[in-house]
């Protein structure tokens, strides 16, 4: 695989992680508005930083794409950028996505009401990304693109919610867990579990549709092509993450809520069990996002490899 394409895959993986974290922080912030565990101002600042980082990676990806499309060395790709932006479908999709990243970044200017511009920015970024991928083969504004957009947003919410919550709960444990009523922490964990379960259900349904569409023209055995092997690795990670989330939801969380209601002295130990499983799930989610980036840059109709 070409070095420039490898660089694009790596950058796309970083973008997926940034998007998911921004979506996760937005979701966690919305959950926390009625609970009051975290500093909402700090969450807005971090989302702004993530939006700026997304925009920077978008410009880096544009430069790489210009080099790939023009066949020129990376250092000489500058003059091709204008043509890529104005004369290609990629240019339109990139412009939509980049505007979304900038909207996430400037959302903080909404003075406490940044949830709407942040959500709109995440939607635009995801729409631009979908328009660059395999789903665009069915045409613009197609049902296939709509389903894949839903899949991307649900994945970002699930993965990002887990990743963001892991960091937030870890910070809470370091700075002020002893002064926070355990009912608040348990309520946040419960709401997070509900959010992740709903997002996971959407990921399953839309993911199945995407696989059926992507393999419709594939005649080779899936494990004989690179795309199929990457898909298998991704599904394995998704299944592992689902098992971890299910363990937390069905085994750890009921005990956590019960101990919180009773003001039980064993609550901290239950919270640590929840946080540990969540942290492992977050690591698996990072792997899922990286594999998703690789999958998006691998042709599903390629022959044996």
VOPAGU-2260 file (C-alpha; in pm, 1 decimal, decimal comma):
REM VOPAGU-2260
SITE   aa  ch    i         X         Y         Z
SITE  UNK   A    0       0,0       0,0       0,0
SITE  UNK   A    1     127,6     349,0     -89,6
SITE  UNK   A    2     291,5     552,6     185,7
SITE  UNK   A    3      53,7     842,6     124,7
SITE  UNK   A    4    -247,7     613,8     156,3
SITE  UNK   A    5    -106,0     473,2     479,1
SITE  UNK   A    6     -72,2     828,6     606,6
SITE  UNK   A    7    -434,3     895,1     509,6
SITE  UNK   A    8    -549,6     587,0     700,4
SITE  UNK   A    9    -356,2     691,7    1010,2
SITE  UNK   A   10    -495,4    1044,5     990,0
SITE  UNK   A   11    -847,8     911,5     933,8
SITE  UNK   A   12    -812,9     698,9    1248,0
SITE  UNK   A   13    -712,6    1008,5    1445,3
SITE  UNK   A   14   -1011,5    1192,7    1299,8
SITE  UNK   A   15   -1246,6     912,3    1399,7
SITE  UNK   A   16   -1111,9     925,3    1754,8
SITE  UNK   A   17   -1146,4    1305,1    1772,3
SITE  UNK   A   18   -1501,5    1294,5    1636,7
SITE  UNK   A   19   -1605,6    1017,1    1873,2
SITE  UNK   A   20   -1457,4    1197,0    2172,8
SITE  UNK   A   21   -1635,3    1520,1    2079,5
SITE  UNK   A   22   -1964,5    1333,8    2037,2
SITE  UNK   A   23   -1906,4    1148,4    2362,9
SITE  UNK   A   24   -1833,0    1467,5    2554,6
SITE  UNK   A   25   -2146,4    1624,1    2409,0
SITE  UNK   A   26   -2353,8    1323,8    2516,5
SITE  UNK   A   27   -2196,2    1311,7    2863,0
SITE  UNK   A   28   -2247,4    1685,2    2901,6
SITE  UNK   A   29   -2615,1    1655,1    2812,4
SITE  UNK   A   30   -2656,7    1370,5    3061,7
SITE  UNK   A   31   -2478,5    1568,4    3330,3
SITE  UNK   A   32   -2692,7    1881,1    3294,5
SITE  UNK   A   33   -2949,7    1727,9    3528,7
SITE  UNK   A   34   -2694,5    1554,1    3752,4
SITE  UNK   A   35   -2422,3    1812,0    3807,1
SITE  UNK   A   36   -2108,2    1600,6    3835,4
SITE  UNK   A   37   -1878,2    1782,8    3595,0
SITE  UNK   A   38   -1774,9    2135,4    3502,4
SITE  UNK   A   39   -1980,1    2219,2    3192,7
SITE  UNK   A   40   -1747,2    2505,9    3101,9
SITE  UNK   A   41   -1450,3    2268,9    3096,1
SITE  UNK   A   42   -1642,6    2026,8    2874,0
SITE  UNK   A   43   -1715,7    2308,0    2627,6
SITE  UNK   A   44   -1349,0    2409,7    2618,7
SITE  UNK   A   45   -1237,8    2052,9    2546,7
SITE  UNK   A   46   -1498,9    2018,0    2270,2
SITE  UNK   A   47   -1367,2    2339,7    2116,0
SITE  UNK   A   48   -1013,6    2202,2    2122,7
SITE  UNK   A   49   -1134,1    1880,6    1959,0
SITE  UNK   A   50   -1310,2    2080,7    1686,9
SITE  UNK   A   51    -992,4    2275,6    1614,4
SITE  UNK   A   52    -792,4    1952,9    1604,7
SITE  UNK   A   53   -1044,1    1803,8    1361,3
SITE  UNK   A   54   -1012,1    2106,9    1134,7
SITE  UNK   A   55    -632,1    2081,5    1138,3
SITE  UNK   A   56    -641,5    1711,8    1050,0
SITE  UNK   A   57    -887,9    1792,6     771,6
SITE  UNK   A   58    -635,5    2026,3     609,6
SITE  UNK   A   59    -366,0    1763,1     648,5
SITE  UNK   A   60    -589,5    1502,7     486,1
SITE  UNK   A   61    -669,2    1744,7     202,1
SITE  UNK   A   62    -300,2    1788,9     128,8
SITE  UNK   A   63    -247,7    1412,5     124,1
SITE  UNK   A   64    -547,9    1364,0    -104,5
SITE  UNK   A   65    -417,3    1629,2    -342,4
SITE  UNK   A   66     -86,7    1442,4    -363,0
SITE  UNK   A   67    -263,6    1109,7    -424,9
SITE  UNK   A   68    -501,8    1246,6    -688,9
SITE  UNK   A   69    -237,1    1447,6    -875,0
SITE  UNK   A   70      33,0    1183,3    -848,7
SITE  UNK   A   71     279,9    1444,2    -726,8
SITE  UNK   A   72     519,5    1422,0    -431,2
SITE  UNK   A   73     375,8    1537,9    -100,5
SITE  UNK   A   74     583,8    1855,1     -95,9
SITE  UNK   A   75     460,8    1955,8    -443,3
SITE  UNK   A   76      89,4    1889,8    -386,1
SITE  UNK   A   77      -0,6    2248,3    -294,2
SITE  UNK   A   78     -97,4    2368,1    -644,4
SITE  UNK   A   79    -333,5    2070,2    -687,8
SITE  UNK   A   80    -542,5    2159,2    -382,3
SITE  UNK   A   81    -755,0    2418,9    -562,4
SITE  UNK   A   82    -842,0    2171,8    -837,3
SITE  UNK   A   83    -925,3    1901,3    -583,0
SITE  UNK   A   84   -1155,7    2137,1    -394,0
SITE  UNK   A   85   -1334,4    2282,6    -696,3
SITE  UNK   A   86   -1338,3    1999,7    -949,8
SITE  UNK   A   87   -1394,1    1680,1    -750,9
SITE  UNK   A   88   -1663,7    1515,8    -543,6
SITE  UNK   A   89   -1405,3    1479,6    -268,5
SITE  UNK   A   90   -1369,1    1857,2    -256,0
SITE  UNK   A   91   -1739,7    1907,0    -189,4
SITE  UNK   A   92   -1744,1    1636,0      77,7
SITE  UNK   A   93   -1429,7    1777,3     238,6
SITE  UNK   A   94   -1578,0    2126,6     251,6
SITE  UNK   A   95   -1888,7    1995,7     428,1
SITE  UNK   A   96   -1682,7    1803,7     681,1
SITE  UNK   A   97   -1439,5    2086,6     749,4
SITE  UNK   A   98   -1724,6    2333,6     803,6
SITE  UNK   A   99   -1861,5    2089,2    1060,0
SITE  UNK   A  100   -1529,5    2077,9    1245,5
SITE  UNK   A  101   -1515,2    2457,0    1255,4
SITE  UNK   A  102   -1873,9    2470,9    1381,4
SITE  UNK   A  103   -1780,6    2240,4    1669,9
SITE  UNK   A  104   -1486,6    2469,8    1745,7
SITE  UNK   A  105   -1683,5    2797,0    1748,9
SITE  UNK   A  106   -1979,7    2648,2    1935,5
SITE  UNK   A  107   -1832,0    2774,0    2261,7
SITE  UNK   A  108   -1926,5    3126,6    2152,6
SITE  UNK   A  109   -2291,9    3031,9    2199,3
SITE  UNK   A  110   -2250,3    3115,8    2571,1
SITE  UNK   A  111   -2375,8    2802,4    2737,7
SITE  UNK   A  112   -2597,8    2693,9    2448,4
SITE  UNK   A  113   -2330,7    2525,6    2241,2
SITE  UNK   A  114   -2497,7    2183,5    2232,3
SITE  UNK   A  115   -2691,1    2267,7    1914,6
SITE  UNK   A  116   -2399,4    2404,9    1708,0
SITE  UNK   A  117   -2175,8    2126,0    1837,8
SITE  UNK   A  118   -2428,5    1858,8    1738,9
SITE  UNK   A  119   -2478,7    2025,8    1400,1
SITE  UNK   A  120   -2103,1    2035,8    1346,8
SITE  UNK   A  121   -2067,4    1667,4    1432,2
SITE  UNK   A  122   -2349,1    1588,8    1188,7
SITE  UNK   A  123   -2182,6    1788,4     909,7
SITE  UNK   A  124   -1844,8    1626,1     970,7
SITE  UNK   A  125   -1998,6    1280,1     963,1
SITE  UNK   A  126   -2194,5    1365,4     647,0
SITE  UNK   A  127   -1877,2    1479,7     474,5
SITE  UNK   A  128   -1695,4    1164,1     579,8
SITE  UNK   A  129   -1977,8     942,4     454,6
SITE  UNK   A  130   -1973,8    1124,2     119,8
SITE  UNK   A  131   -1606,7    1026,9      80,0
SITE  UNK   A  132   -1661,2     657,8     154,5
SITE  UNK   A  133   -1805,3     344,9      -3,1
SITE  UNK   A  134   -2162,9     456,1      69,5
SITE  UNK   A  135   -2122,8     736,8    -185,2
SITE  UNK   A  136   -2106,7     474,1    -461,1
SITE  UNK   A  137   -2487,2     469,9    -451,4
SITE  UNK   A  138   -2504,8     842,7    -528,3
SITE  UNK   A  139   -2549,2    1156,7    -323,5
SITE  UNK   A  140   -2838,8    1176,9     -75,6
SITE  UNK   A  141   -2910,4     807,6    -126,8
SITE  UNK   A  142   -3068,6     572,0     125,4
SITE  UNK   A  143   -2734,6     396,3     156,3
SITE  UNK   A  144   -2563,7     721,2     254,3
SITE  UNK   A  145   -2837,7     797,8     507,5
SITE  UNK   A  146   -2799,7     457,0     672,0
SITE  UNK   A  147   -2422,6     485,1     682,7
SITE  UNK   A  148   -2447,8     836,0     828,9
SITE  UNK   A  149   -2669,0     695,4    1103,5
SITE  UNK   A  150   -2411,6     419,8    1158,1
SITE  UNK   A  151   -2124,7     667,4    1188,1
SITE  UNK   A  152   -2314,5     887,4    1434,1
SITE  UNK   A  153   -2425,6     590,7    1645,6
SITE  UNK   A  154   -2072,1     451,1    1651,3
SITE  UNK   A  155   -1933,5     790,4    1751,9
SITE  UNK   A  156   -2191,4     818,7    2029,2
SITE  UNK   A  157   -2125,2     468,8    2163,0
SITE  UNK   A  158   -1746,4     473,4    2133,7
SITE  UNK   A  159   -1714,6     838,8    2226,6
SITE  UNK   A  160   -1948,6     807,7    2522,5
SITE  UNK   A  161   -1739,8     523,7    2662,5
SITE  UNK   A  162   -1408,5     700,6    2597,9
SITE  UNK   A  163   -1523,6    1036,6    2734,7
SITE  UNK   A  164   -1692,8     884,6    3039,7
SITE  UNK   A  165   -1379,7     685,2    3121,3
SITE  UNK   A  166   -1174,6    1005,0    3129,1
SITE  UNK   A  167   -1439,3    1202,2    3319,3
SITE  UNK   A  168   -1491,0     938,4    3586,9
SITE  UNK   A  169   -1116,7     898,8    3626,0
SITE  UNK   A  170   -1077,3    1274,3    3676,2
SITE  UNK   A  171   -1367,0    1270,8    3921,4
SITE  UNK   A  172   -1202,6     993,2    4118,9
SITE  UNK   A  173    -880,8    1192,4    4141,9
SITE  UNK   A  174   -1024,8    1532,2    4229,2
SITE  UNK   A  175   -1343,7    1503,0    4426,5
SITE  UNK   A  176   -1517,9    1167,7    4439,7
SITE  UNK   A  177   -1536,3    1175,5    4819,3
SITE  UNK   A  178   -1735,5    1499,8    4817,7
SITE  UNK   A  179   -1983,7    1392,7    4547,2
SITE  UNK   A  180   -2302,1    1211,4    4654,4
SITE  UNK   A  181   -2277,5     853,7    4531,3
SITE  UNK   A  182   -2633,7     874,1    4397,3
SITE  UNK   A  183   -2517,1    1131,1    4141,1
SITE  UNK   A  184   -2231,9     915,1    4017,3
SITE  UNK   A  185   -2455,3     607,9    4001,6
SITE  UNK   A  186   -2718,8     807,2    3811,3
SITE  UNK   A  187   -2458,0     918,6    3557,1
SITE  UNK   A  188   -2330,7     562,1    3510,6
SITE  UNK   A  189   -2686,3     437,3    3465,1
SITE  UNK   A  190   -2770,0     704,3    3205,7
SITE  UNK   A  191   -2444,0     631,5    3023,3
SITE  UNK   A  192   -2534,0     262,7    3009,4
SITE  UNK   A  193   -2876,2     341,5    2861,9
SITE  UNK   A  194   -2716,0     567,8    2600,0
SITE  UNK   A  195   -2454,7     308,7    2504,1
SITE  UNK   A  196   -2715,1      32,6    2477,8
SITE  UNK   A  197   -2934,9     237,5    2245,5
SITE  UNK   A  198   -2641,4     343,2    2029,4
SITE  UNK   A  199   -2514,0     -15,8    2012,5
SITE  UNK   A  200   -2852,7    -137,9    1886,9
SITE  UNK   A  201   -2844,0     120,3    1607,0
SITE  UNK   A  202   -2484,3      27,1    1523,4
SITE  UNK   A  203   -2584,7    -338,5    1485,7
SITE  UNK   A  204   -2878,5    -274,1    1252,6
SITE  UNK   A  205   -2705,9     -16,1    1033,4
SITE  UNK   A  206   -2380,5    -212,0    1033,8
SITE  UNK   A  207   -2555,0    -521,9     901,6
SITE  UNK   A  208   -2711,1    -316,9     622,4
SITE  UNK   A  209   -2373,2    -165,9     533,5
SITE  UNK   A  210   -2203,9    -505,7     515,5
SITE  UNK   A  211   -2477,4    -642,1     289,9
SITE  UNK   A  212   -2445,0    -341,6      59,2
SITE  UNK   A  213   -2065,2    -345,7      52,2
SITE  UNK   A  214   -2047,3    -717,1     -26,3
SITE  UNK   A  215   -2326,5    -720,8    -285,1
SITE  UNK   A  216   -2074,4    -716,0    -572,4
SITE  UNK   A  217   -1806,9    -924,7    -401,3
SITE  UNK   A  218   -1755,3   -1268,6    -552,2
SITE  UNK   A  219   -1451,3   -1373,8    -348,0
SITE  UNK   A  220   -1469,4   -1539,5      -6,9
SITE  UNK   A  221   -1451,3   -1261,6     253,4
SITE  UNK   A  222   -1148,5   -1403,8     431,5
SITE  UNK   A  223    -965,0   -1418,1      98,5
SITE  UNK   A  224    -968,3   -1038,6      64,3
SITE  UNK   A  225    -810,0    -774,1     286,4
SITE  UNK   A  226   -1143,9    -597,6     340,2
SITE  UNK   A  227   -1300,9    -914,0     476,7
SITE  UNK   A  228   -1017,7    -976,9     719,7
SITE  UNK   A  229   -1027,1    -619,6     848,0
SITE  UNK   A  230   -1404,0    -648,5     886,5
SITE  UNK   A  231   -1362,8    -969,4    1087,0
SITE  UNK   A  232   -1111,8    -799,6    1317,9
SITE  UNK   A  233   -1344,0    -503,8    1365,0
SITE  UNK   A  234   -1644,0    -725,4    1442,1
SITE  UNK   A  235   -1437,4    -919,0    1695,1
SITE  UNK   A  236   -1352,0    -595,2    1875,2
SITE  UNK   A  237   -1714,8    -480,1    1859,9
SITE  UNK   A  238   -1828,9    -809,3    2012,0
SITE  UNK   A  239   -1571,5    -779,8    2291,1
SITE  UNK   A  240   -1678,3    -421,7    2364,1
SITE  UNK   A  241   -2042,4    -531,4    2371,0
SITE  UNK   A  242   -1957,9    -807,3    2619,9
SITE  UNK   A  243   -1780,9    -559,0    2845,6
SITE  UNK   A  244   -2071,2    -316,9    2823,6
SITE  UNK   A  245   -2317,8    -595,8    2890,6
SITE  UNK   A  246   -2120,5    -708,3    3195,4
SITE  UNK   A  247   -2127,0    -355,9    3333,9
SITE  UNK   A  248   -2495,8    -308,8    3260,4
SITE  UNK   A  249   -2627,2    -645,5    3379,1
SITE  UNK   A  250   -2387,6    -735,5    3660,4
SITE  UNK   A  251   -2198,1    -434,3    3794,7
SITE  UNK   A  252   -2450,8    -152,7    3750,7
SITE  UNK   A  253   -2738,7    -309,2    3950,4
SITE  UNK   A  254   -2500,7    -364,2    4242,4
SITE  UNK   A  255   -2369,2      -9,0    4202,4
SITE  UNK   A  256   -2717,8     143,6    4216,0
SITE  UNK   A  257   -2820,1     -70,6    4512,7
SITE  UNK   A  258   -2513,4      26,1    4713,4
SITE  UNK   A  259   -2567,7     392,6    4625,1
SITE  UNK   A  260   -2927,2     380,0    4751,1
SITE  UNK   A  261   -2817,1     217,1    5076,3
SITE  UNK   A  262   -2513,2     443,2    5122,7
SITE  UNK   A  263   -2318,7     117,2    5147,9
SITE  UNK   A  264   -1951,7     132,2    5243,9
SITE  UNK   A  265   -1882,4    -112,2    4961,0
SITE  UNK   A  266   -1985,3     145,0    4698,9
SITE  UNK   A  267   -1628,9     261,3    4613,5
SITE  UNK   A  268   -1529,3     -96,1    4528,7
SITE  UNK   A  269   -1834,8    -135,4    4304,0
SITE  UNK   A  270   -1752,8     195,1    4133,8
SITE  UNK   A  271   -1396,7      78,5    4071,0
SITE  UNK   A  272   -1527,5    -240,0    3907,1
SITE  UNK   A  273   -1752,0     -33,3    3681,4
SITE  UNK   A  274   -1470,5     207,7    3594,8
SITE  UNK   A  275   -1227,7     -76,1    3519,6
SITE  UNK   A  276   -1461,6    -250,2    3275,7
SITE  UNK   A  277   -1542,5      87,0    3118,2
SITE  UNK   A  278   -1171,8     165,3    3074,6
SITE  UNK   A  279   -1105,7    -167,4    2901,3
SITE  UNK   A  280   -1407,9    -106,1    2678,8
SITE  UNK   A  281   -1267,1     236,9    2591,5
SITE  UNK   A  282    -937,9      81,1    2478,8
SITE  UNK   A  283   -1128,2    -166,2    2261,8
SITE  UNK   A  284   -1330,2     122,2    2117,4
SITE  UNK   A  285   -1010,7     296,4    2008,4
SITE  UNK   A  286    -919,0     -20,7    1820,6
SITE  UNK   A  287   -1265,4     -30,1    1662,4
SITE  UNK   A  288   -1225,7     327,5    1538,1
SITE  UNK   A  289    -879,9     253,7    1396,7
SITE  UNK   A  290   -1007,7     -54,8    1214,7
SITE  UNK   A  291   -1303,7     144,3    1083,2
SITE  UNK   A  292   -1060,6     392,3     927,2
SITE  UNK   A  293    -867,5     107,7     764,8
SITE  UNK   A  294   -1190,5     -52,0     645,1
SITE  UNK   A  295   -1301,2     274,5     486,0
SITE  UNK   A  296    -980,1     287,1     282,1
SITE  UNK   A  297    -997,3     -76,5     167,8
SITE  UNK   A  298   -1199,3    -178,5    -137,2
SITE  UNK   A  299   -1467,6    -439,0     -56,1
SITE  UNK   A  300   -1478,3    -556,3    -417,5
SITE  UNK   A  301   -1107,2    -628,0    -448,2
SITE  UNK   A  302    -995,1    -972,6    -544,9
SITE  UNK   A  303    -798,6   -1214,7    -326,1
SITE  UNK   A  304    -501,2   -1056,0    -151,3
